[in-house]
């Protein structure tokens, strides 16, 4: 309404009986502009989060992909600590070096946090480490490393549990070649893993991992297979070997890590528990819903 119209309306109210007069409705608050929304999101992401306050939107707001790229390109590999310079120890893999700096351990010896093997006991969430990461960017970077580790570890643990159900892994192998999954996977091991993840309903993390798998194919096959389909034990051993290989590759190089985590903060979330995968892979009718729960 034009400003002069508000004046006229206010004047007319003077001539209405007091018993019938009612206040004018409050003018609606203007919607936040995209710039204001971005600023608010940036403010919310500018401090170290609590476990319930982590937001996938902060991945973009903090420009995490640029942060990780710049961090890597300014890293120096060497032995001597240099003030103001990021340096990784010789043969120290990317994720281990990043985590060491995230927790402020640049210049003193510390037990390395290994997130490159599914059996590691030292890879922890930032919320379970006594020393907080030194910046919000380090917090989100450290959590995403932990989430990738926890996800692949959950899959490996679920596979071990499924070996107690005879024929379950063989069934996934057979389904992989009866459905469309095999067409998009470069080898039988990836195809079987693809089929298992599809049975679980494809969480956002599953989808990201399958996309990464298709971009970075595994070149091996089922080790020790003497039958078709291979035995559950052979399928399990080969699948776990692939998961170990992929986790090592993801944690070794920033490029591989960023290829998996993408730009949308998918890994800033609760990792599906191993039990949900076991349920989806062994209970009829649970596929496509168990992981979501």
C-alpha positions in Angstrom: 0.0 0.0 0.0 1.3 3.5 -0.8 2.3 5.7 2.1 -0.4 8.2 1.5 -3.0 5.4 1.5 -2.0 4.5 5.1 -2.6 8.2 6.1 -6.1 8.1 4.6 -6.9 4.8 6.4 -5.7 6.2 9.7 -7.9 9.3 9.2 -11.0 7.2 8.5 -10.5 5.3 11.8 -11.1 8.6 13.7 -14.8 8.6 12.6 -15.5 4.9 13.5 -17.2 4.2 16.9 -14.7 3.2 19.5 -16.5 -0.1 20.1 -15.9 -1.2 16.5 -12.5 0.2 16.0 -9.7 -2.4 15.7 -6.0 -1.9 15.3 -4.4 -2.1 11.9 -2.6 -5.4 11.2 1.1 -5.2 11.7 3.0 -4.9 8.4 4.7 -8.2 7.5 8.5 -8.3 8.1 10.4 -8.3 4.9 12.0 -11.6 3.9 15.7 -12.0 4.4 17.6 -11.3 1.3 19.9 -14.0 0.0 22.9 -11.9 1.2 21.4 -11.7 4.7 20.7 -15.4 4.7 24.2 -16.2 3.7 25.5 -13.8 6.4 23.4 -15.5 9.1 24.6 -18.9 8.0 28.2 -17.7 8.0 27.7 -16.3 11.6 26.2 -19.7 12.7 29.2 -21.5 11.3 31.9 -19.2 12.6 32.3 -20.9 16.0 33.2 -24.4 17.0 30.0 -26.5 16.9 28.5 -28.7 19.5 27.5 -32.3 18.6 23.9 -31.3 17.9 24.7 -28.1 16.1 26.8 -29.3 13.2 25.2 -28.2 9.9 25.9 -29.5 6.4 25.2 -26.0 5.1 28.4 -24.9 6.9 30.5 -26.9 4.5 29.6 -24.4 1.7 29.4 -21.4 4.1 33.0 -22.0 5.3 34.2 -22.7 1.7 35.6 -26.0 3.0 36.7 -27.3 -0.4 38.8 -24.2 -1.0 40.1 -24.4 2.6 41.2 -28.0 2.1 42.8 -27.2 -1.3 44.6 -24.2 0.1 45.7 -26.1 3.2 47.2 -28.8 1.0 48.9 -26.5 -1.5 50.6 -24.6 1.4 51.8 -27.8 3.2 55.6 -28.4 3.3 56.9 -31.9 3.7 59.9 -31.9 6.0 61.4 -32.6 9.5 62.1 -29.2 11.0 59.2 -27.2 12.4 59.0 -23.7 10.9 57.1 -21.0 12.6 54.0 -20.1 10.5 54.5 -22.9 8.1 52.4 -26.0 7.8 54.5 -29.1 7.4 53.9 -32.8 7.2 56.3 -35.4 8.3 58.0 -37.6 5.7 55.6 -40.5 4.7 52.8 -39.0 6.7 49.5 -39.4 4.9 47.4 -36.4 4.2 44.6 -37.1 6.7 47.0 -37.8 9.5 48.9 -34.6 8.9 45.6 -32.6 8.7 44.3 -34.0 11.9 47.6 -33.4 13.7 47.3 -29.7 12.8 43.6 -29.6 13.5 44.3 -30.4 17.1 47.2 -28.1 17.5 49.9 -30.8 17.6 52.2 -29.2 15.1 55.3 -28.9 17.2 55.2 -31.6 19.8 55.2 -35.4 19.4 51.8 -36.9 19.7 50.2 -40.3 19.1 49.1 -40.2 15.5 45.3 -40.4 14.8 45.0 -43.1 12.1 41.7 -43.0 10.1 43.1 -44.9 7.1 42.3 -48.5 8.2 38.9 -49.9 9.3 40.4 -51.6 12.3 42.0 -48.4 13.7 41.2 -47.6 17.4 42.7 -44.1 17.3 40.3 -42.4 14.8 37.9 -40.3 16.9 35.2 -37.7 16.4 36.2 -34.2 17.3 33.6 -34.4 20.1 35.5 -37.4 21.6 38.9 -35.7 21.6 40.0 -33.7 24.7 41.6 -30.9 22.6 39.2 -29.0 20.4 40.2 -28.3 16.7 41.7 -24.9 16.4 39.1 -23.4 14.1 35.6 -24.1 12.7 37.3 -25.2 9.4 39.5 -27.6 11.2 36.4 -28.8 13.1 34.4 -29.6 10.0 37.4 -31.1 8.2 38.2 -33.3 11.2 34.6 -34.5 11.5 34.3 -35.3 7.8 37.5 -37.4 8.0 36.0 -39.2 11.0 32.7 -39.7 9.3 34.2 -41.3 6.2 36.2 -43.6 8.4 33.2 -44.5 10.5 31.0 -45.1 7.4 33.5 -47.5 5.8 34.1 -49.2 9.2 30.4 -49.7 9.6 30.1 -51.3 6.2 33.0 -53.6 7.0 31.5 -54.5 10.4 28.1 -55.2 8.8 29.7 -57.5 6.2 31.4 -59.5 9.0 28.0 -59.9 10.8 26.3 -61.0 7.5 28.7 -63.9 7.2 26.6 -65.5 10.0 23.7 -65.7 7.5 24.6 -68.4 4.9 24.0 -67.4 1.3 23.3 -63.7 2.0 26.4 -62.4 0.3 26.1 -64.9 -2.5 22.6 -63.6 -3.0 23.9 -60.1 -3.4 26.5 -61.3 -5.9 23.8 -63.1 -8.0 21.5 -60.1 -7.8 24.2 -57.8 -9.0 24.4 -59.6 -12.3 20.7 -60.0 -12.6 19.9 -56.3 -12.2 21.2 -53.0 -13.5 23.8 -52.5 -10.9 26.5 -54.6 -12.6 26.3 -52.4 -15.7 27.5 -49.3 -13.9 30.2 -51.1 -11.8 33.6 -52.0 -13.4 34.1 -55.4 -11.8 32.2 -58.1 -9.8 33.5 -56.9 -6.4 32.3 -53.3 -6.9 29.1 -54.6 -8.5 28.4 -56.8 -5.4 29.0 -53.9 -3.0 26.8 -51.7 -5.2 24.0 -54.2 -4.9 24.3 -54.4 -1.1 24.2 -50.6 -0.8 21.2 -50.5 -3.1 19.4 -53.0 -0.9 20.0 -50.8 2.1 18.1 -47.9 0.5 21.0 -45.6 -0.5 21.5 -43.0 2.2 23.2 -39.8 1.1 26.5 -41.3 2.2 25.9 -44.5 0.2 25.2 -42.5 -2.9 28.3 -40.4 -2.5 30.4 -43.5 -1.9 29.0 -45.3 -5.0 29.7 -42.2 -7.1 33.2 -42.2 -5.8 33.5 -46.0 -6.6 32.4 -45.4 -10.2 35.0 -42.6 -10.6 37.8 -44.6 -9.1 37.4 -48.2 -10.1 38.9 -51.1 -8.2 41.0 -53.3 -10.5 40.9 -56.6 -8.5 38.4 -59.4 -8.4 37.3 -62.1 -6.0 40.5 -63.5 -4.5 40.5 -67.3 -4.2 37.2 -67.9 -6.0 36.8 -71.4 -7.3 33.1 -71.5 -7.8 30.4 -69.3 -9.3 29.0 -67.7 -7.2 32.0 -67.5 -4.9 31.5 -68.6 -1.4 30.3 -66.2 1.3 33.8 -66.3 2.8 35.5 -65.3 -0.4 33.0 -62.6 -1.1 33.5 -61.2 2.4 37.3 -61.2 2.2 37.3 -59.5 -1.2 34.8 -56.8 -0.2 36.7 -56.0 3.0 39.9 -55.8 1.0 38.3 -53.3 -1.4 37.0 -51.2 1.5 40.5 -51.2 3.1 42.1 -50.2 -0.2 39.6 -47.4 -0.8 39.8 -46.0 2.7 43.6 -45.9 2.5 43.4 -44.1 -0.9 40.9 -41.6 0.3 42.9 -40.7 3.4 46.2 -40.6 1.6 45.5 -37.8 -0.8 43.5 -34.6 -0.5 42.3 -35.0 -4.1 40.8 -38.4 -3.4 39.2 -37.2 -0.2 37.6 -34.2 -1.8 36.4 -36.4 -4.7 34.4 -38.4 -2.1 33.1 -35.6 0.2 32.0 -33.3 -2.6 30.7 -29.8 -1.9 27.4 -30.3 -0.2 28.3 -31.4 3.3 26.9 -34.9 3.0 29.4 -36.2 5.5 28.4 -33.7 8.2 25.8 -36.1 9.5 25.2 -39.1 11.7 26.8 -42.2 10.1 24.2 -45.1 9.7 25.1 -47.8 12.2 26.3 -51.2 11.1 23.2 -52.9 12.5 21.0 -51.1 10.1 22.9 -52.5 7.1 22.8 -56.0 8.6 19.1 -55.8 9.0 18.6 -54.6 5.4 20.8 -57.4 4.0 19.3 -60.2 6.0 15.6 -59.4 6.7 13.0 -59.7 3.9 11.1 -56.4 3.5 13.7 -54.3 5.2 15.6 -53.2 2.1 15.3 -49.6 1.2 14.1 -48.6 4.7 16.4 -50.0 7.4 19.3 -47.6 7.0 16.9 -44.6 6.9 15.7 -45.6 10.4 
